[in-house]
């Protein structure tokens, strides 16, 4: 199909870019991705190009992922390209349209990736989450697969103040990004959206805790590290201070999970 040809061409370009940056994307748990049929991926969000890293990690599966992304990307020159690859724009003022389009893609047997945090926490901990990923899995019967990504924030992270300019990427060679998939879970038709979303948040944070403690992801002694969580000795915003930047809708599920501090 035409959109798959466009997608594969974009993948080829992305490979060249990652190679030029000497950026290594490591994947684990890829065997948890079902080989066929609809799948909902629910991924944490730590950098603007996270969708690139997730897609790269899953290349060996032969499955293409349709991502839900912020709608203003479609206002840029790549908007038509996003449409041709069947990605889904999310307008936070009218999110129902994105939900319906994602549901249609799942009906076609596609893999759909949702970022339930609907943005990046300046604390680099899993923040409040929208229940849409769980709702899609509950309604369609598609397995829900948790995905955790870490490392990309060193190249393009979140801003530290509301009035700060949109952050720019840092072109640094030799970085490592980890993408880890958890075991798929079935969301029963009568499952409680809030409670199931809380369990998902707990899973994502626990895996993020593990990745953040890997030696290659820790700052050097004395290094200024705004890309590393404050609760682990980095210089990212503290979790409480980051809430001001989050601007989550009332329908978001507040965190009942806490980052590990030891």
N, C-alpha and C positions, 0 to 999 in steps of 0.2 A: 504494500500500500504506500501511497505517496508520502503520508506523514511519517511512516517508519523509515523510508529512504532519507527524508530530511533529518530525522532524529539520528540515524546512523552517521550521516555526514557531520552533524554537530558533535557527535561522540568522537569522531576522528580528529576534528579540530581541537576538542578538549584534551585529547591524549597528547597532542603536540604541545599544547600550552603547559600541561602538567609536567611533561618531560623537560620543557625549557626551564621550569622552575625547580627541577630536580625534586619534585614533591612526591613523596611516597604515601599512597593510600593503602593502609592495611585493613583487611577485612577478617572478621571472625563470625562464626554462626551463620554463614551464608546457606548452609544446608537446611536452615529453618524456613527458607523461602519456598513455598509450594511451587512445584514445577509447572502447574497448570491451574487455571481458574482464577477467580477474583481474589485479591489480597488487599488488605488495608495495612499499610505501614504507618506507624505512629512514631515520629522521630523528634528528639529534642532539637534545640536550635541554638548554636553558639557562634555562627558566622554567616555572612550573607551568601556565600557560595556553597552552603551545606548540601544543596541538591546536587551539585556537581560531584561532591565526594561520595554521596550515597549512590548515585548512578554509576560512578566509577567502580565502587566496591561490588556492585552486582552484575558487572559486565559478563562475568563468566557463567552466569545463570542463563543467559540468552533472553532474559525478560527485560522489556523496556518499562520504565516507571513513569507514570503520569503524576506530576507534582502539582499540589495546590500552592500557589505563590501570590504574593501581594499584587493587587491589581494595577498599581502604578507602573509596574514593569511593562505592561501593555501600552503605556503611553510613550515608550521609548522606541527606537528603531527596531528592537528585537521583538516587538509585540506580535507581528505577523509570524515570526519564526516560532514563538511560543504556541500560537494557535495551531500551526502546522504540525507541531509535535504533540498536540492534544493535552497540553498542560492547562491548568484551570486557574483563572484569575479569582482572587478572593477580595471582595470589597467588604470591609468590616462594617460598613453602614447597612449593607444588604447581603448578608452571608448566605441566605437561602439559595440564591442562584448557584453559588459554588457547590453547595451541598447537593443540589439536584443534578448538576453536571457530573459530579464525582460519583453519585449513585448510578447514573447512566453508564459511565465508564466501567464500573464494577459489574453492571449487567452485561457488558460486552466481554467480561472475563479478564479485565485489565488489572495491573498492579497500580494502586493509587497511594501516593505518599502524602500524608498530612503532617503539618508541624503544629501540634495542638497548643503550643505556647503562643502562637500567633505573633511571634517576635523573639528578640534576643534579650535575655536578662543581663544587665550590666554587672551582676554578681557572678555570672556563669554558674548558676545553680538552676535547677528546673523550677520555673516560676508557675503561677496560676495557669491552668490549662482549660481550653475550650473542650466541650464534650463531643464535638463533631465526629472525631475519628471513631470513638466508641459507638456513637449513634449509627454511623455508616455500617460498622460491623454487625451491630445488632439487627438493623433493618434488612440487610442483604444476606446475612449468614456467612459473609466472607471472613476468613480467619484474620485476627488482629495480631500483627507482628510488631513488637517494640524494637525500635532502632535507636542506638545511641551513637553520637558522633562527638569527637573531641580532637582539637588540634588546629582546626581551621581558623579559630579566633586569633591566632598569632599572625595570620596574614591579613585578616579583615574582620575586626571585632566591632563591638558596640560602642557608641559614644558614652560619655560619663556625665553629661548634664543635658537638661532639656533644651537649653539655648545653644548648645554646641553644634557646630556644623556637621553635616553628614560625614561619617568617617571615610577616609580613603584607604584603599588597600596598601599594604606594605609588601613590596616585592623583595622577598627574602628567599634565597635558595636553600634547599636541603631540609625542609620541614617534613614532619610526619603527621598524618591525620589517621586516626583510628575510627573505623565504623564497625559496630558490633550489633548483630541481630540476636534477639531472644527467641525463645520458643513461641510458636503461634498459639493463640488462645481463642476459643470460641466464646462469643458473647451471646448468651441465651436471649431469646425474644423477650423475656420478662426481666432481664437484668436491669438494675438501677444504674442510670447513667452517671450520677454523681459518684456513687461508691466505686463503680468500675473505673471511672476516670481517676479517682484517687489511687486505686491499686496500680493503674498504669503509671501514674506519676511516681509512685514509690519505686517501681521497677526501673524506670528511666534514671532516677536519681541514684539508685544503688549501683547501677552499671557505670554511670558517670563518675561516681566516687572511685571506682576501681581504675578507670582510665586516667583520671587526674593524678593518681598516685604513681603511675608508671614513671620510672626515672627519666625517660626521654621527654616527658611532658612537664617536668618540674623546672622551675627557674634555677639558675646557678646562684650560689651564695652571694648575697649583696646585689643581685640583679634587680633592676626596676621592672616589675612584671605586672602591668595593668591587665594582662591577658590571663592571669592566674587568680583563682578565688582567694579572697581575703582570709577566709576561715582555714586556708591551707598555707598561709604565709605570703600569698601574693598581694598585689596592689589593686585588684579589681574593687569596685564598690562593695561595701558590706550589703548583705541581703536586704536589710531594712531600707537603706538609702536607695537601693535600686528600684524599690516599689514605685517611687515617684515617676520613674521613666517608663514603667510598664504600661500604664494606661489601659488596663484590661477591662473589657465589658463586664457588666453585672452578671452575665450568664456564665462567666468563667468560674471554674472550680478552684477555690483557694487551696493553697498547699497544706496538706496535713503531713507532709514528708519533710525531713530535715537533712541537709548534707551531713555526712560523717565528718567529724572534726579531728579525728585521730587516725 
